[in-house]
Amino acid sequence: MIGPVLEGKTVRRLGLASAVVIILAVTSCSGSQDGDDASVKPDKSEAASASPAARQSKAPAKTLRQVERDVQFAVAPSKLRMQDQRRGFCIVHGTAPTRKVLGKTEFEAILARMHKRGWPLDGRVEHSDDATYGKMSLAYLKSGEWKIAMGSAPMPTEVRDAYAPNEGAITVSISWKCNDG
């Protein structure tokens, strides 16, 4: 089960379902993957001051574009749409509509492809399947300063017609350490 039960409803399921609706709405209005991401890089000051041995054990620095490409590789053949990165924000959201709702096996295959691209799990994978919410999965991944929250769920009723004939969606939130200096 995903999340604790509160008044008969699973809190995290409601949160994931709400996130799916919001992310689908935001990414359907946003620009393409071709935006400029040159200024979006994790903080390198820590790596620059570390010893050579410490630097070798860290994941190589990536750009937002590279992170998005890793996710696109993993969710293929579904097409990932990411919102444009807003100046001053250290998180972007995206979605990839799927023809059918993904089950545990399909979601874990996506996670395996992410792992091959250098994205190990950051915690455990959670799966749920019930009559109210359907099949849902949630996982967190981390590589260097980058973090990804990835979930799959049925297409929310509120946007189902706009995304027909797709029945499911993969949602992605990519975050990184903000450089305040």
ZAMAR-250414 format. One line per 2 residues: number of its first residue (from 0); for each residue x, y, z of N, C-alpha, C. Coordinates in Angstrom, 1 decimal, decimal comma, always signed. Last residue first. Layout:
N
NUM	X/Y/Z/X/Y/Z/X/Y/Z | ...
//
This chain:
181
180	+24,2/+31,5/-4,3/+25,3/+32,5/-4,4/+25,5/+33,1/-5,7 | +22,4/+29,4/-4,3/+21,9/+30,7/-3,9/+23,0/+31,8/-4,0
178	+21,7/+26,9/-6,2/+22,8/+27,7/-6,0/+22,3/+29,1/-5,6 | +19,9/+24,0/-5,2/+19,9/+25,4/-5,7/+21,2/+26,1/-5,3
176	+20,1/+20,7/-6,2/+20,5/+21,7/-5,2/+20,6/+23,1/-5,8 | +17,2/+19,6/-7,9/+18,6/+19,7/-7,7/+18,9/+20,7/-6,6
174	+14,7/+17,4/-9,3/+15,1/+18,5/-8,5/+16,6/+18,4/-8,3 | +12,0/+16,4/-11,2/+13,5/+16,4/-11,2/+13,9/+17,6/-10,3
172	+9,3/+14,3/-11,3/+9,8/+15,6/-10,8/+11,3/+15,5/-10,6 | +7,1/+12,7/-13,4/+8,5/+12,9/-13,1/+8,7/+14,3/-12,5
170	+4,7/+10,2/-14,2/+5,0/+11,5/-13,7/+6,4/+11,6/-13,2 | +3,1/+8,5/-16,6/+4,3/+8,4/-15,8/+4,5/+9,9/-15,5
168	-0,3/+7,3/-17,0/+0,7/+8,4/-17,1/+1,9/+8,1/-16,2 | -2,9/+5,8/-19,0/-2,1/+6,0/-17,9/-1,1/+7,1/-18,1
166	-4,4/+5,7/-21,3/-5,1/+5,3/-20,1/-4,2/+5,6/-18,9 | -4,8/+7,5/-24,4/-3,9/+7,1/-23,3/-4,7/+6,8/-22,0
164	-6,1/+8,4/-26,6/-6,6/+7,2/-26,0/-5,7/+6,7/-24,9 | -6,7/+11,1/-24,4/-7,2/+9,9/-25,1/-6,4/+9,6/-26,3
162	-6,2/+13,5/-23,2/-5,0/+12,6/-23,4/-5,5/+11,3/-24,0 | -8,6/+14,8/-22,8/-7,5/+15,5/-23,5/-6,3/+14,6/-23,9
160	-10,0/+12,9/-21,3/-10,4/+13,2/-22,7/-9,3/+13,9/-23,4 | -8,6/+13,0/-18,7/-8,7/+11,8/-19,6/-9,0/+12,1/-21,0
158	-8,5/+14,9/-16,8/-7,7/+15,1/-18,1/-7,8/+14,0/-19,1 | -10,1/+14,0/-14,7/-10,1/+15,4/-15,1/-9,4/+15,7/-16,4
156	-9,3/+11,4/-14,2/-10,6/+11,7/-14,9/-10,6/+13,1/-15,5 | -5,9/+10,6/-14,7/-6,9/+11,2/-13,9/-8,2/+11,5/-14,8
154	-4,6/+7,6/-15,8/-4,9/+9,0/-16,2/-6,0/+9,5/-15,4 | -3,1/+5,7/-13,2/-4,1/+5,8/-14,2/-4,3/+7,3/-14,6
152	+0,5/+6,0/-12,8/-0,9/+6,0/-12,3/-1,8/+6,0/-13,4 | +3,8/+6,2/-11,5/+2,9/+5,9/-12,6/+1,5/+5,7/-12,0
150	+6,6/+8,4/-10,7/+5,4/+7,6/-10,4/+4,6/+7,2/-11,6 | +9,5/+9,6/-9,3/+8,9/+9,1/-10,5/+7,7/+8,2/-10,1
148	+11,7/+12,0/-8,5/+10,5/+11,3/-7,9/+9,8/+10,9/-9,2 | +15,2/+12,4/-8,4/+14,0/+12,3/-9,3/+12,9/+11,5/-8,4
146	+17,9/+14,6/-8,0/+16,9/+13,7/-7,4/+15,7/+13,6/-8,3 | +21,4/+15,4/-8,2/+20,1/+15,3/-8,8/+19,2/+14,3/-8,1
144	+24,0/+15,3/-7,3/+23,1/+16,3/-6,7/+21,7/+16,3/-7,2 | +24,3/+11,9/-8,0/+25,0/+13,1/-7,7/+24,0/+14,1/-6,9
142	+21,2/+10,7/-8,3/+22,5/+10,6/-9,0/+23,2/+12,0/-8,8 | +18,3/+8,9/-7,3/+19,3/+9,9/-7,0/+20,6/+9,6/-7,8
140	+14,8/+8,3/-7,1/+16,1/+8,0/-7,6/+17,0/+9,2/-7,3 | +11,8/+6,8/-5,8/+12,8/+8,0/-5,8/+14,1/+7,5/-6,2
138	+8,6/+5,8/-6,9/+10,0/+5,5/-6,6/+10,8/+6,8/-6,6 | +5,4/+4,3/-7,2/+6,2/+5,5/-6,8/+7,6/+5,0/-6,4
136	+2,4/+3,3/-8,8/+3,8/+3,0/-8,4/+4,5/+4,3/-8,1 | -0,8/+1,9/-9,1/+0,0/+3,1/-8,9/+1,4/+2,6/-8,4
134	-3,9/+0,8/-10,5/-2,4/+0,5/-10,3/-1,6/+1,8/-10,2 | -6,7/+2,2/-8,7/-6,1/+1,4/-9,7/-4,6/+1,2/-9,4
132	-8,3/+3,5/-6,7/-7,3/+4,2/-7,4/-6,6/+3,5/-8,6 | -10,3/+1,5/-6,0/-10,6/+3,0/-6,0/-9,6/+3,7/-6,9
130	-9,4/-1,1/-6,2/-10,5/-0,7/-7,0/-10,7/+0,8/-7,1 | -5,7/-1,2/-6,3/-7,0/-1,4/-5,7/-8,1/-0,8/-6,6
128	-2,5/-1,5/-5,9/-3,5/-1,8/-6,9/-4,8/-2,1/-6,2 | +0,8/-0,2/-5,6/-0,5/-0,3/-5,1/-1,5/-0,7/-6,2
126	+4,2/+0,1/-4,6/+3,2/-0,3/-5,6/+1,9/-0,4/-4,9 | +7,3/+1,6/-4,2/+6,0/+1,3/-3,6/+5,0/+1,1/-4,7
124	+10,7/+1,0/-3,7/+9,7/+1,2/-4,6/+8,3/+0,8/-4,0 | +12,8/+2,7/-1,2/+12,2/+1,5/-1,8/+11,1/+1,9/-2,8
122	+15,7/+4,7/-1,7/+14,6/+4,2/-0,9/+14,0/+3,0/-1,6 | +16,6/+5,6/-4,4/+16,9/+6,3/-3,1/+15,7/+5,9/-2,2
120	+18,1/+3,6/-6,9/+17,0/+3,9/-6,1/+17,5/+4,7/-4,9 | +20,5/+5,0/-9,2/+20,1/+4,0/-8,3/+18,9/+4,5/-7,5
118	+21,2/+5,8/-12,2/+20,2/+6,3/-11,3/+19,8/+5,2/-10,4 | +22,8/+5,2/-14,5/+23,4/+5,8/-13,3/+22,5/+6,3/-12,3
116	+21,5/+3,8/-16,5/+22,0/+5,2/-16,8/+22,6/+5,9/-15,6 | +20,6/+1,6/-15,2/+21,7/+1,4/-16,2/+22,3/+2,8/-16,6
114	+18,5/+2,8/-13,8/+19,7/+2,3/-13,0/+20,9/+2,1/-14,0 | +16,7/+3,2/-15,8/+17,2/+4,3/-15,1/+18,5/+3,9/-14,4
112	+16,1/+0,5/-16,4/+16,7/+1,3/-17,4/+17,3/+2,6/-16,8 | +14,8/-0,1/-13,9/+16,0/-0,8/-14,3/+16,8/-0,1/-15,4
110	+12,6/+1,6/-14,1/+13,6/+1,8/-13,0/+14,9/+1,1/-13,4 | +11,2/+0,3/-16,2/+11,7/+1,6/-16,3/+12,8/+2,0/-15,3
108	+10,7/-2,2/-14,9/+11,6/-2,2/-16,1/+12,1/-0,8/-16,4 | +8,9/-1,3/-12,9/+10,2/-1,8/-12,5/+11,2/-1,9/-13,7
106	+6,7/-0,8/-14,6/+7,3/+0,3/-13,9/+8,7/-0,1/-13,4 | +6,1/-3,4/-15,5/+6,5/-2,4/-16,5/+7,2/-1,2/-15,8
104	+5,5/-4,7/-13,1/+6,6/-5,2/-13,9/+7,1/-4,1/-14,9 | +3,3/-3,3/-12,1/+4,5/-3,4/-11,3/+5,7/-3,8/-12,2
102	+1,7/-1,6/-14,9/+1,8/-2,5/-13,7/+3,1/-2,5/-13,1 | +0,4/+1,3/-16,3/+1,6/+0,5/-16,1/+1,4/-0,4/-14,8
100	-2,3/+1,6/-18,4/-1,8/+1,8/-17,0/-0,7/+0,8/-16,7 | -1,5/+2,2/-21,8/-2,2/+1,5/-20,7/-1,6/+1,9/-19,4
98	-0,1/+4,3/-23,1/-1,3/+3,7/-23,7/-2,2/+2,9/-22,7 | +0,9/+7,1/-21,2/+1,1/+5,7/-21,6/-0,2/+5,2/-22,1
96	+2,5/+10,3/-21,1/+1,2/+9,5/-21,2/+1,6/+8,1/-21,7 | +4,7/+11,6/-19,0/+4,7/+10,8/-20,2/+3,4/+9,9/-20,2
94	+5,7/+14,7/-17,6/+4,8/+13,5/-17,7/+5,0/+12,8/-19,0 | +7,4/+16,8/-15,2/+7,1/+16,3/-16,5/+6,1/+15,1/-16,4
92	+8,9/+19,6/-13,6/+8,0/+18,4/-13,6/+7,7/+18,0/-15,0 | +11,7/+20,8/-11,8/+10,9/+20,8/-13,0/+10,0/+19,5/-12,9
90	+13,4/+22,9/-9,5/+12,6/+21,7/-9,7/+11,8/+21,9/-11,0 | +14,4/+25,3/-8,6/+15,3/+24,1/-8,6/+14,5/+22,8/-8,7
88	+14,0/+28,6/-9,8/+13,4/+27,4/-9,3/+14,4/+26,2/-9,5 | +15,3/+30,7/-11,1/+15,1/+30,8/-9,6/+14,5/+29,5/-9,0
86	+13,4/+30,4/-14,0/+14,6/+31,0/-13,4/+14,3/+31,1/-11,9 | +12,1/+27,2/-14,8/+11,8/+28,6/-14,5/+13,0/+29,2/-13,7
84	+12,2/+25,0/-17,5/+12,8/+25,4/-16,2/+12,6/+26,9/-16,0 | +9,1/+23,9/-18,9/+10,3/+24,7/-19,0/+10,8/+25,0/-17,6
82	+8,1/+20,5/-18,3/+7,8/+21,9/-18,2/+9,2/+22,6/-18,4 | +8,5/+17,8/-20,6/+8,9/+18,5/-19,3/+8,5/+19,9/-19,4
80	+7,2/+14,8/-21,7/+7,1/+16,3/-21,9/+7,4/+16,9/-20,6 | +8,2/+11,8/-23,2/+8,3/+12,7/-22,1/+8,1/+14,1/-22,4
78	+6,4/+9,3/-24,8/+7,1/+10,6/-25,0/+7,0/+11,5/-23,8 | +7,1/+5,8/-24,6/+6,3/+7,0/-24,2/+7,1/+8,2/-24,5
76	+8,8/+3,6/-25,1/+8,4/+4,5/-26,3/+7,5/+5,7/-25,9 | +10,8/+5,4/-22,8/+10,5/+5,1/-24,2/+9,7/+3,7/-24,3
74	+11,6/+5,8/-20,2/+10,2/+5,7/-20,4/+9,8/+5,4/-21,8 | +14,5/+5,9/-20,4/+13,8/+4,9/-19,6/+12,3/+4,7/-19,9
72	+14,9/+8,1/-22,2/+15,4/+6,8/-22,5/+14,7/+5,7/-21,7 | +13,9/+10,1/-20,6/+13,2/+9,8/-21,8/+13,7/+8,4/-22,3
70	+15,7/+10,1/-18,4/+14,3/+9,8/-18,2/+13,6/+9,4/-19,5 | +18,0/+11,0/-19,8/+18,0/+9,7/-19,1/+16,6/+9,2/-18,9
68	+17,1/+13,5/-20,7/+17,4/+12,4/-21,7/+17,4/+11,0/-21,0 | +17,0/+14,8/-18,2/+15,8/+14,6/-19,0/+15,9/+13,5/-20,1
66	+19,8/+14,8/-17,7/+18,8/+14,1/-16,8/+17,5/+13,8/-17,5 | +20,7/+16,4/-19,8/+21,1/+15,0/-19,7/+20,2/+14,2/-18,8
64	+19,4/+18,9/-19,1/+19,1/+18,2/-20,4/+19,5/+16,8/-20,4 | +20,6/+19,5/-16,8/+19,2/+19,2/-16,8/+18,8/+18,4/-18,0
62	+23,8/+17,9/-16,7/+23,0/+19,0/-16,9/+21,5/+18,6/-16,9 | +25,9/+16,3/-14,2/+25,0/+16,3/-15,4/+24,3/+17,6/-15,5
60	+29,0/+15,0/-13,0/+28,0/+16,1/-13,1/+27,2/+16,0/-14,3 | +29,2/+11,6/-12,0/+29,6/+12,7/-12,9/+28,5/+13,8/-12,9
58	+29,0/+10,7/-8,6/+28,5/+10,6/-9,9/+28,9/+11,8/-10,7 | +32,1/+10,1/-6,7/+30,8/+10,8/-7,0/+30,4/+10,6/-8,4
56	+34,5/+8,9/-6,6/+33,4/+8,1/-6,1/+32,0/+8,8/-6,3 | +36,3/+10,8/-7,5/+36,1/+9,6/-8,3/+34,9/+8,9/-7,8
54	+36,4/+12,7/-5,4/+35,8/+13,1/-6,6/+35,5/+11,8/-7,5 | +37,8/+11,3/-3,4/+36,4/+11,6/-3,2/+35,7/+11,9/-4,5
52	+40,3/+11,2/-4,6/+39,6/+9,9/-4,3/+38,1/+10,2/-4,1 | +41,0/+13,9/-4,7/+40,8/+13,1/-6,0/+40,0/+11,8/-5,7
50	+39,0/+15,8/-2,3/+40,2/+15,0/-2,7/+39,9/+14,3/-4,0 | +37,1/+18,7/-3,1/+37,2/+17,4/-2,5/+38,5/+16,8/-3,0
48	+36,6/+21,1/-4,3/+37,5/+21,1/-3,1/+37,7/+19,7/-2,6 | +35,0/+20,4/-6,4/+36,2/+21,0/-6,7/+37,2/+21,0/-5,5
46	+32,7/+19,5/-5,2/+33,5/+18,6/-5,9/+34,9/+19,1/-6,2 | +31,7/+21,9/-4,2/+32,0/+20,9/-3,2/+33,0/+19,9/-3,9
44	+31,2/+23,4/-6,5/+32,2/+23,9/-5,5/+32,6/+22,8/-4,6 | +29,2/+22,7/-8,2/+30,5/+22,0/-8,4/+31,5/+22,4/-7,3
42	+25,8/+22,2/-8,2/+26,9/+23,0/-7,6/+28,2/+22,2/-7,6 | +24,4/+21,2/-11,3/+24,5/+21,1/-9,9/+25,8/+21,9/-9,4
40	+23,0/+23,5/-13,7/+24,0/+22,5/-13,3/+24,1/+22,4/-11,8 | +21,7/+25,4/-15,9/+21,2/+24,5/-14,9/+22,1/+23,4/-14,6
38	+22,5/+26,9/-18,0/+22,7/+27,5/-16,7/+22,3/+26,6/-15,6 | +21,7/+25,5/-20,2/+23,2/+25,6/-19,9/+23,4/+26,1/-18,5
36	+19,3/+24,9/-21,3/+19,5/+24,5/-20,0/+21,0/+24,7/-19,5 | +17,0/+26,2/-23,5/+18,4/+26,3/-23,1/+18,5/+25,9/-21,6
34	+14,6/+23,8/-25,0/+15,0/+25,0/-24,3/+16,5/+25,0/-23,9 | +13,5/+21,5/-26,2/+14,7/+22,2/-26,8/+15,1/+23,5/-26,2
32	+11,3/+20,4/-25,3/+12,5/+19,9/-24,7/+13,7/+20,7/-25,2 | +8,9/+23,1/-25,4/+9,5/+21,8/-25,8/+10,7/+21,5/-25,0
30	+6,6/+24,6/-23,0/+7,5/+24,5/-24,2/+8,0/+23,2/-24,4 | +3,4/+23,8/-21,6/+4,7/+24,3/-21,6/+5,4/+24,1/-22,9
28	+0,9/+22,7/-21,4/+1,0/+24,1/-21,8/+2,4/+24,6/-22,0 | +1,3/+20,2/-20,5/+0,6/+20,3/-21,8/+0,6/+21,8/-22,3
26	+2,5/+20,5/-18,1/+3,4/+20,2/-19,2/+2,6/+20,3/-20,5 | +0,3/+21,3/-16,4/+1,5/+22,2/-16,6/+2,3/+21,8/-17,9
24	-1,4/+19,1/-16,6/-1,9/+20,4/-17,0/-0,7/+21,3/-17,3 | +0,2/+17,0/-15,6/-0,3/+16,9/-16,9/-0,8/+18,3/-17,4
22	+0,7/+18,0/-13,0/+1,8/+17,9/-13,9/+1,3/+17,8/-15,4 | -1,9/+17,9/-11,9/-1,2/+19,2/-12,0/-0,1/+19,1/-13,0
20	-2,5/+15,2/-12,1/-3,4/+16,2/-12,7/-2,6/+17,5/-12,9 | -0,4/+14,1/-10,6/-0,6/+13,7/-12,0/-1,4/+14,7/-12,7
18	-0,9/+15,2/-8,1/+0,3/+15,5/-8,8/+0,2/+15,2/-10,3 | -3,2/+13,8/-7,4/-3,3/+15,3/-7,6/-2,1/+15,8/-8,4
16	-2,2/+11,2/-7,2/-3,2/+11,5/-8,2/-3,3/+13,0/-8,5 | -0,4/+11,6/-5,1/+0,1/+11,3/-6,4/-0,9/+11,5/-7,5
14	-2,2/+12,3/-3,0/-1,1/+13,2/-3,4/-0,6/+12,9/-4,8 | -3,7/+10,0/-2,9/-4,4/+11,2/-3,2/-3,3/+12,3/-3,7
12	-1,6/+8,3/-2,1/-2,3/+8,0/-3,3/-3,0/+9,3/-3,8 | -1,0/+9,3/+0,4/+0,0/+9,4/-0,7/-0,6/+9,2/-2,0
10	-3,4/+8,8/+1,9/-2,9/+10,1/+1,7/-1,9/+10,2/+0,5 | -6,1/+6,9/+1,3/-4,7/+6,8/+1,4/-4,1/+8,1/+1,0
8	-8,9/+7,1/+3,4/-8,3/+7,4/+2,2/-6,8/+7,3/+2,3 | -10,0/+6,7/+6,0/-10,4/+5,8/+4,9/-9,8/+6,1/+3,5
6	-8,7/+8,7/+7,5/-10,2/+8,7/+7,3/-10,6/+7,9/+6,1 | -5,8/+7,7/+6,2/-6,4/+8,8/+7,0/-7,8/+8,9/+6,6
4	-3,1/+5,4/+6,0/-4,6/+5,6/+5,8/-5,0/+6,7/+6,7 | +0,0/+6,1/+4,4/-0,8/+5,8/+5,5/-2,3/+6,1/+5,3
2	+1,4/+4,8/+1,2/+1,0/+5,8/+2,2/+0,1/+5,3/+3,3 | +0,5/+2,2/-0,7/+1,2/+3,5/-0,8/+0,6/+4,4/+0,2
0	+0,8/-1,2/+0,0/+0,0/+0,0/+0,0/+0,9/+1,2/+0,0
//
